[in-house]
């Protein structure tokens, strides 16, 4: 039997051959905070563009400096990151074509597909593998995302959106973790799977991996699985909502609570109506806002769990210091929270409005590069064969429970009874 410890979960065997020989000068978490903060600072200083090519060039410089600090070999990284960025731009260009946008297919579909096609048709060269740094791109993008998660927006989203998010996240996480453990999936794998399916997909999985200091091979498996499952759901669920005659707002709340990427939520909602899209975004925004809270709680829980496991059966109650919690807490989530606080209370409304478009374009560029990278390092066969398919079954089971529970919750909170529509 293959185990996650001995088998590269969802990652092609040659992906990490080019591991850097130089030790990193800074942790990836803190570096993502610095790079994301620098990109936000540039936007605040007036460097603003929404053109994909200009945004790509704006992003590449700090990413290259960051890669050097992480120990990357720049002679390989530079041409590699240029190609990854070009493929990410191609994905966005395809998604923007009128014939494609009419189907509301987002760039994430094409970014992942392009990476998968390259990975499964040619041998990915070593110089390109040096630039396949999925977590670095997504962590940096999450810091930038914080500038778009405003306290006022969440307050306007209403208590019902927040209430549904809390009910769904707590219930689905508990069920998904229980199911994974019943299927003999280890605690680390089960925690990442449960967070991904219950909170907000790839972003939650990465935040969870940082909180529990998890195995990156398992994380790559989870992120690949999230995207592979989310794509058909994005098309099938709106069709089901129309066939059974769900009210648009209820259907949007259903999509927002189940689809695991923000792009898929927007695209799926737009396949129904503007009202459905807005409701989907409200619920998704509420769940995204829980990333920081979830990361903190998981850090405390995992620290207690590890300390209890190493106490050797002693009756002494395990102690968790703030220093240990801070050490484990994913620092890019801290950057996300700081950005949210700054843009919620310290930046003027006009500046917030003026920078929203450019910062969204920066975040899109980073996420597109991340999804291309996921495709480049994902072996589709491994998603089925890893641990005899048990993690995949656990994820699918958790997602099925999520779909049913969120369907009921959407009617309760947004259907007009017992709460006002």
C-alpha positions in Angstrom: 0.0 0.0 0.0 1.3 3.5 -0.9 1.3 6.0 1.8 1.3 9.8 1.7 4.7 9.7 3.3 6.3 7.6 0.6 4.3 8.6 -2.4 4.2 12.1 -3.9 0.5 12.9 -3.5 -0.8 14.3 -6.7 2.6 15.6 -7.7 4.7 14.3 -10.6 7.8 12.5 -9.3 10.3 15.0 -10.9 8.7 18.2 -9.7 11.0 18.8 -6.7 14.3 17.6 -8.1 15.4 21.1 -8.5 15.3 21.9 -4.8 17.5 24.9 -4.0 21.0 24.2 -2.8 21.2 27.6 -1.0 19.4 27.9 2.3 16.6 30.4 2.2 17.4 33.8 3.7 13.8 34.2 5.0 10.8 31.9 5.4 8.3 31.7 2.6 5.5 32.9 4.9 7.2 36.1 5.9 8.4 36.6 2.3 4.9 36.4 1.0 3.9 39.1 3.5 6.7 41.4 2.3 6.1 40.8 -1.4 2.3 41.2 -1.0 2.8 44.3 1.1 5.1 45.8 -1.4 2.6 45.2 -4.2 -0.1 46.8 -2.1 2.2 49.7 -1.3 2.9 50.3 -5.0 -0.9 50.5 -5.7 -1.3 52.9 -2.8 1.5 55.0 -4.2 -0.2 55.3 -7.6 1.3 52.4 -9.6 -2.0 51.1 -10.8 -2.9 49.1 -13.9 -5.4 46.4 -14.9 -3.7 45.4 -18.1 -2.6 41.7 -17.7 0.7 42.2 -19.4 1.6 45.3 -17.4 0.4 43.7 -14.2 2.5 40.6 -15.0 5.6 42.7 -15.3 4.8 44.6 -12.1 4.5 41.3 -10.3 7.6 39.6 -11.7 10.2 41.9 -10.2 9.3 41.3 -6.5 8.6 37.6 -7.2 12.1 37.3 -8.6 13.7 39.1 -5.7 11.7 36.9 -3.4 12.7 33.7 -5.2 16.4 34.7 -4.7 15.8 35.1 -1.0 14.2 31.7 -0.9 17.3 30.2 -2.4 16.2 29.8 -6.0 18.8 29.5 -8.8 17.9 32.6 -10.8 19.5 31.4 -14.0 16.7 28.8 -14.0 14.0 30.7 -12.1 13.9 33.8 -14.4 13.1 31.9 -17.7 10.9 29.6 -15.8 8.8 32.3 -14.2 8.6 34.2 -17.5 7.0 31.1 -19.0 4.7 30.5 -16.1 3.6 34.1 -16.2 3.1 33.9 -20.0 0.9 30.8 -19.6 -1.0 32.5 -16.8 -1.6 35.5 -19.2 -2.7 33.1 -21.9 -5.3 31.6 -19.5 -6.7 35.0 -18.7 -6.7 35.9 -22.4 -8.6 32.8 -23.3 -11.1 33.4 -20.5 -11.7 37.0 -21.8 -12.6 35.8 -25.4 -16.3 36.6 -26.1 -17.2 33.1 -27.0 -15.6 31.8 -23.8 -16.8 34.5 -21.4 -20.4 33.8 -22.7 -20.1 30.4 -20.9 -18.7 32.2 -17.7 -15.6 29.9 -17.7 -13.0 31.6 -15.5 -9.3 31.8 -16.0 -8.7 29.2 -13.3 -10.1 26.5 -15.6 -7.7 27.4 -18.4 -4.7 28.0 -16.1 -5.1 24.5 -14.6 -5.8 22.9 -17.9 -2.8 24.5 -19.6 -0.5 23.3 -16.8 -2.0 19.8 -16.9 -1.6 19.6 -20.7 2.1 20.6 -20.5 2.8 18.3 -17.6 1.1 15.3 -19.3 2.5 15.8 -22.8 6.2 16.7 -22.3 8.8 16.3 -19.6 8.8 19.5 -17.6 12.4 20.8 -17.8 14.4 21.5 -14.7 14.6 25.3 -15.3 10.8 25.4 -15.5 10.4 23.4 -12.3 12.5 26.0 -10.5 9.6 28.5 -11.1 6.8 26.1 -10.0 6.2 27.6 -6.6 2.5 27.3 -6.1 2.4 28.1 -2.4 4.6 31.3 -2.8 2.3 32.6 -5.4 -0.9 31.8 -3.6 0.3 33.0 -0.2 1.4 36.3 -1.8 -2.0 36.5 -3.5 -3.8 35.9 -0.2 -2.0 38.9 1.4 -3.2 41.0 -1.5 -6.7 39.5 -1.1 -6.8 40.9 2.5 -7.0 44.4 1.0 -10.3 43.4 -0.6 -11.9 41.8 2.5 -13.3 44.9 4.3 -15.1 44.8 7.6 -17.7 47.2 6.2 -18.4 44.8 3.3 -18.9 41.9 5.6 -21.2 43.9 7.8 -23.3 44.9 4.8 -23.3 41.3 3.7 -25.7 40.8 6.6 -25.9 38.4 9.5 -27.6 35.8 7.4 -24.6 35.3 5.2 -22.3 35.1 8.2 -24.7 32.8 10.0 -24.8 30.4 7.0 -21.1 30.5 6.6 -20.6 29.6 10.3 -23.1 26.7 10.2 -21.7 25.3 7.0 -18.0 25.6 8.0 -18.4 24.1 11.4 -20.7 21.2 10.3 -18.9 20.3 7.1 -15.4 20.5 8.7 -16.5 18.2 11.5 -18.1 15.7 9.2 -15.3 15.7 6.6 -12.6 15.2 9.3 -14.6 12.4 10.9 -15.1 10.7 7.5 -11.5 11.0 6.6 -10.4 9.4 9.9 -13.0 6.6 9.4 -11.3 5.9 6.1 -8.0 5.7 7.9 -6.6 8.9 6.5 -4.0 10.4 8.8 -4.8 13.4 11.0 -2.6 15.8 9.0 -4.2 14.8 5.7 -7.7 14.8 7.2 -7.3 18.3 8.6 -6.2 19.8 5.3 -9.0 18.0 3.4 -11.6 19.1 5.9 -10.5 22.7 5.8 -10.4 22.7 2.0 -13.9 21.3 1.6 -15.5 23.4 4.3 -14.0 26.9 4.2 -12.6 28.1 0.9 -10.7 25.4 -1.0 -7.1 26.1 -1.9 -6.6 29.1 0.3 -7.9 27.3 3.4 -5.8 24.3 2.6 -2.7 26.4 2.4 -3.6 28.3 5.6 -4.2 25.0 7.4 -0.9 23.5 6.2 0.9 26.5 7.6 -1.0 26.2 10.9 -0.2 22.6 11.5 3.2 22.7 9.7 1.9 19.9 7.4 3.5 17.9 4.6 3.7 19.9 1.4 3.2 16.8 -0.8 -0.2 16.3 0.9 -1.0 19.9 0.4 -0.3 19.7 -3.3 -2.6 16.7 -3.5 -5.4 18.6 -1.7 -5.1 21.7 -3.9 -5.1 19.6 -7.0 -8.2 17.7 -5.9 -10.0 20.9 -5.0 -9.6 22.4 -8.5 -10.3 19.1 -10.4 -13.6 18.7 -8.5 -14.6 22.4 -8.5 -14.5 22.8 -12.3 -17.5 20.4 -13.1 -19.4 21.6 -10.1 -19.2 25.2 -11.4 -21.2 24.1 -14.5 -23.4 21.4 -13.1 -24.7 23.1 -10.0 -26.2 26.2 -11.8 -27.8 23.8 -14.2 -29.4 21.8 -11.4 -30.6 25.0 -9.7 -32.4 26.1 -12.9 -33.9 22.6 -13.5 -35.4 22.3 -10.0 -36.5 26.0 -10.0 -34.5 27.3 -7.1 -35.0 31.0 -6.4 -32.0 32.9 -7.7 -30.8 34.2 -4.3 -31.1 30.8 -2.7 -29.2 29.2 -5.6 -26.5 31.8 -5.2 -26.2 31.1 -1.5 -25.9 27.4 -2.3 -23.1 28.0 -4.8 -21.3 30.4 -2.5 -21.2 27.8 0.3 -20.1 24.9 -1.8 -17.8 26.0 -4.6 -14.2 26.0 -3.4 -12.7 28.9 -5.4 -13.8 32.5 -5.5 -13.6 32.6 -9.3 -15.8 29.5 -9.6 -18.3 31.1 -7.3 -18.6 34.3 -9.4 -18.7 32.3 -12.7 -21.3 29.8 -11.4 -23.5 32.6 -10.0 -23.4 34.5 -13.3 -24.6 31.4 -15.1 -27.9 31.9 -13.2 -28.4 35.7 -12.7 -26.9 38.8 -11.2 -28.9 38.3 -8.0 -27.5 34.8 -7.7 -24.0 36.0 -8.3 -24.4 38.7 -5.6 -25.8 36.2 -3.1 -23.0 33.7 -3.9 -20.3 36.4 -3.4 -21.9 37.4 0.0 -21.7 33.9 1.3 -18.2 33.3 -0.1 -16.9 36.6 1.3 -18.2 35.5 4.7 -16.4 32.2 4.4 -13.2 33.8 3.2 -13.2 36.1 6.2 -13.0 33.0 8.4 -9.5 32.1 7.1 -7.7 34.0 9.9 -10.0 32.7 12.6 -9.7 29.1 11.4 -5.9 29.3 11.1 -5.7 30.6 14.7 -8.0 27.9 16.1 -6.3 25.2 14.1 -2.9 26.4 15.4 -4.0 26.2 19.0 -5.8 22.8 18.5 -2.8 21.2 16.7 -0.3 22.5 19.2 -2.3 21.0 22.1 -2.8 17.8 20.1 1.0 17.5 19.5 1.9 18.3 23.0 -0.6 15.8 24.4 0.8 13.2 22.0 4.3 13.7 23.2 3.5 13.8 26.9 4.0 10.0 27.2 0.8 9.5 28.9 1.7 11.8 31.7 -1.2 13.2 33.7 0.4 16.7 33.5 -1.9 19.0 31.6 -0.2 20.1 28.3 0.7 23.8 28.3 0.5 26.0 25.2 2.4 29.2 25.3 1.7 32.2 23.1 5.2 31.8 21.6 4.5 28.3 20.4 1.1 29.4 18.9 2.8 32.3 17.2 5.6 30.1 15.9 3.0 27.8 14.2 0.7 30.5 13.1 1.0 31.0 9.3 2.5 34.5 8.9 0.9 35.1 5.5 -2.5 34.9 7.2 -1.2 37.6 9.6 -0.4 39.7 6.4 -3.9 39.0 5.1 -5.4 40.3 8.4 -3.2 43.4 8.5 -4.1 44.3 4.9 -7.8 43.9 5.7 -7.5 46.1 8.8 -5.5 48.8 6.9 -8.0 49.0 4.1 -11.0 48.8 6.4 -10.1 51.6 8.7 -6.9 53.4 7.7 -7.3 54.0 4.0 -9.9 56.5 2.6 -12.9 55.3 0.7 -11.7 57.0 -2.5 -8.3 55.2 -2.4 -10.0 51.9 -1.6 -12.2 52.3 -4.7 -9.3 53.4 -6.9 -7.0 50.5 -5.9 -9.7 47.8 -6.0 -9.3 47.1 -9.7 -5.5 47.1 -9.8 -5.2 45.0 -6.7 -7.7 42.5 -8.1 -5.7 42.3 -11.3 -2.5 41.6 -9.2 -4.2 38.9 -7.2 -5.6 37.4 -10.4 -2.1 37.3 -11.9 -0.7 35.6 -8.9 -3.5 33.1 -8.6 -3.3 32.3 -12.4 0.4 31.6 -12.0 -0.4 29.4 -9.0 -3.0 27.4 -10.9 -0.6 26.9 -13.9 1.9 25.7 -11.3 -0.6 23.3 -9.8 -1.2 21.8 -13.3 2.5 21.5 -13.9 3.1 19.5 -10.7 -0.1 17.4 -10.7 -0.3 13.8 -11.8 -3.9 13.0 -12.3 -3.3 9.3 -11.8 -1.9 9.9 -8.4 -5.2 11.6 -7.3 -6.8 8.2 -7.6 -3.9 5.9 -6.5 -2.6 7.7 -3.5 -3.4 5.8 -0.3 -5.6 3.5 -2.4 -7.9 6.5 -3.1 -9.0 7.0 0.5 -8.2 10.7 0.6 -10.1 11.3 -2.6 -13.1 9.4 -1.3 -13.0 11.3 1.9 -12.9 14.6 0.0 -15.8 13.6 -2.3 -17.8 12.4 0.7 -17.2 15.7 2.5 -18.2 17.6 -0.6 -21.4 15.6 -1.0 -22.3 16.3 2.6 -21.4 20.0 2.0 -23.7 20.2 -1.1 -26.7 18.7 0.8 -26.2 20.7 4.0 -25.6 24.0 2.2 -28.7 23.4 0.0 -30.8 23.2 3.2 -29.0 26.1 4.8 -29.5 28.3 1.8 -33.3 27.8 1.9 -33.3 28.4 5.7 -31.3 31.6 5.6 -32.2 33.0 2.2 -35.5 31.4 1.2 -37.8 33.8 3.1 -38.8 31.4 6.0 -38.1 31.7 8.9 -35.9 34.7 8.0 -37.0 37.6 5.8 -35.8 37.2 2.2 
